[in-house]
Amino acid sequence: MLHAFPDSLALARTLADTLRLPLAEIAVHRFPDGESRVRVRARPGEAAVVLRSLHDPNAKLVELLLAADGLRRAGAAPLTLVAPYLGYMRQDAVFEPGEALSQRVIAKLLGEAFERVLCVEAHLHRVRTLAEVFPCRAESLPAAPALAPWLRGAGAALLVGPDEESEPWLRELSRLTGLPSCVAAKRRRGDREVEVSLPALAGGAERAVVVDDIVSSGATLAAVSHALRAAGVARVEAAVVHAIFAPGALETLEAAGVAQLASTDMIPHPSNRIPVAPLLAAALAGTS
């Protein structure tokens, strides 16, 4: 059975239909003091898949752990977590004395609550795979197979990655779409201050799509868009895997000349145009 929190129901319905699984909504009641009561419907001895994207993770992690406990007490096993966006993966080192190693804290909590954790394009840096930090089976699926059909249909002329970290999956997108690509060099000076420089290939393209894994403040996409427009690109668009938009981000992108924005439907947002249910379904069914 597929179990989903109310904030993930739209994607859950599509995924349940794709896999032909029954869907159960996880009931959440929040008391006036801020605590949550979570109730699940489970079948003893039956495997359970729990869907919840962990953007805004501080508000969601406790309820997710309570749901896992409820499923186990009801006899469901094994438990699989599908967290299309998996928060807290970026801090994989202690940069200043006294900081927590957030990635390992969250990996331990989730890895002890579930037998398997599945996400898409985990935001990893020094740690290369989730298997290095999770005590359970954990996988980060590449987003390129989901993005490629949309990019082909959008008629892009050039794919642009915002930084060196995007180069491997941008190369895969080029292979899947047949479109040329290039990668910018990025220097971050603060949460909302970014400088980028472009290779010569980017100059003069009729149409470019900037492809990024996460958009939050919009500063990176805006900086790349400004650079592309200055290089003579007539139309700049953006395709994003995780649509985490901070207040003011859309206005920042519009001011930077981003003519169209498309995101996957892992995090509900008006820009959702790229379905991920086939990608998730293939992994859950064991074909990916």
N, C-alpha and C positions, 0 to 999 in steps of 0.2 A: 504494500500500500504506500502511496505517496502522501506525505503529511506536509502541510504548508501553513505558515503564519498568514494572517490577513494581509500583510503588506507584500506578500509574494504570490498572491492568488492568481494574478493574470498569467504570469509565466507558468505557474503550477498547472493551470488548466490545460495549457498547450502541451506541456511536457507529459501530463497524464494521458492526454488523448494520443500523443505520439507513441507512448509506450503501452497504451491500453491497460493502464493501471487504475484502480479505484483511487479517488482523491478524498482525503479527509482534512477539513480545516481545523487547525489547532486553535482552541478557544483561549483567549487571554483576557483576564480581568485585572485592571489596575486599581488598587485600593487608594483611598485619599492620601495615605502616607507614602505613596510611590512604589510600594511593593506590588508584585505581580502574582496572580494565581493562574497556572497553566494547566489545561486539561486536554488530553489526547484520547482518540478512539483507536484502539489497536486490537489486533487479533493475535492471541497467544500462539507462539511458534512461527509467526510470519515475519519475513524480513520487512524492514521499514526504511523508507527514504525520506529524509527531512529536508525541505527546501527553505532556505532563508539567505538572502544576500546580506552580507555583514558590513554594509556601509552604515555610518552612524553606529558603530559597534558597541559603544558603552551602553546604549539603551537596549541592545538586543541580545548580548551574550548571556546574561543571567537567564532570560526567558528560554533561550535555546538549550542551556544546560538543564533547566527544569523539565523541558519537553523530553529530552533524552532520558532523564530519570523516570518520568512518567511512562514512557514507552517500555523501558526495561521492567518496571514493576508490573506492567500489564502483560509481560511475557513476550514482547516483540524482540526478534533477533534474527540476523545481525542488524546493526544500525548504520546507515550511510548518511552523511551530511553532504548536501549539495549547497555550497555557498559560492555562487557565481563570482561575487566579489568577496575576497577574504581579507578583512582588515588586519592591521597590526603586523603585516609581513615585512614592512620596509626597515624597521629598526632591528637589524641583525648584529649590531655591535654596540658596545658602550662607548660613547664619544666623550662624555664628561663624567667625572667621579660622582657616584650617587644615582646614576640613571639605571633604570631597569632594562633588562634585555627582553623587550616586549614580545618579539617574535617567538622566543622560546616559551614564555609564560602562556601565551595564547595557544601555541601548538600543543603544549602539555595538557591544558584544559580540554581542548577539543579532541585530542588524540586519546584521552582516557575515557571520553564520553561516547565516542563513535569508533566503529571498526574500520571505517573508510571515510576519508574526506576528499571531496572533489571540488575544484574551483577552476576559474578561467583566468589565464595570464596573471598569476600571482606577482605582486610587486616585489621581486627579489633583487638583491644587489650582490653581496659577497657570498651568500648562500645560493647555490645553483639550483637545488631541487628541494621540494617540500619533504622528501624522504629523509633528508639530512637532519631535520628537526622534529618531525612528528613521530610519536611512538606507535602510530597505526599506519595503515596503508594510506598514502596521501598523494594526490596527483594534481598538477596544474595543467589544464588543457590549453593548447595554443588556440588563439582566436582567429588566426588567418583563414581557416576553412569557412568560418561564419562570415567574415568580412568580404572575402573574395567575390562571391556572387553579387553583392551590392556594388562593389567597386567596378566590376565589369559592366553592370547595368547603368551605372552613373556616367559612363563614358569619360572617365578620367584620362588625362594625357600623361600625367606624371604623379607618382606617389612620393611623398616627402616624409621622412622620419625626423622628429624634432631633436634627437640626440643620438649619441653613439650606442646607447643601450637598446635603441629600437632597430639597429641594423640587422640582427639575425631574423627577426620575424618580418621585417620589411623585405628582406631578400626572399623569404618564403612567399610573401604576397605577390611579389613580382613573378615568381615561378608559376603561381596559381592563376594569375590574371594575364600574364604576358605583357604587363605594363612596365615601363622603365621606372627606376626609383633612384633616389639620392637621400643622403642623410646629412642633417645640419649638425653643427657643433654648438653646444649649449653651455653657457656659464650662468649658474644661478647665484644671484646676489641677495636673495631674500625670498620670503614666501610669495611675493608678488612682483619681484624684479628679476627679469631674465634677459640675457643677451644671447643672440644666435648669429652665426655666420653660415652662409650657404656655399656649396661647391658650384663650379661654373655651370654644371648641367642644369641647374635650376633656372637659369636666366632665360627669359623670353618665352617660356612655355605658355601655350594658350590657356591651359586649365590644369590646376594642380590640386591634389587632395592631400592634406596633412593627416597622417594616421598616427594616433597616440593611444596608449593603453588607458590612461586616466586623464580626465580633465576635472580640475577642482576650482582653482581661482581663475583659470583661463589664461594666465600670464604666458605660459609657454606657447600655446597655440597662437595667441595674439602676436607674440614676438616673431614667430615663424611667418605668420601671415604678412606682417609689416615688411619683413625681409623679402618675401616673395613678390609682393607688390612693387617694392622698390627695385627689384631685379627685372621687372617688366612682365610678370605673369598677369594675364588679363583677368582670370577668375580663380579665386582661392576658396576651397571647400575643406571640410574636416570630417573625418570618420573616427569615432571614439569607441573604445571597448567599454569602459566604465564611466558612466555619466554622473559623476559626483560634482554637481555644480554648486559652488559657494555663492552666496548672495552677490549679485553684480557681475557674475562670470559671463552671462549671456550678453550683457551690455558691453562688456570688454571685448568680446569676440565680434560683435556687430560693428563696434567702432574701429576694429582692426581690419575690417573689410572681408570677414568670413561670410561668403554669400549663402552657403548652405551647411547645415550641421546634421550629421546622422550618428546615432549611437545604437548599441545593441540594447535589447530589452531586458537585460539582467537587472538593471535598476530603473524603475518606472520614471519616465521623463517624456515631455512632449517631443523630444528629438528622436525617440525610439523608432528606428526603421529597419533594424537588422535583427532577425530572429536567431536565437541561440538554442532553442529547444532541440533541433536536429543534432547539434554538437553534443549537448548533454545526454540526449537519448542514446546516441551511439556509444558513448563512454559507459553509461549505466548498463547497456545491453551487452557490453563486452566486445564491441566491434571497433573500438578506438583505443 
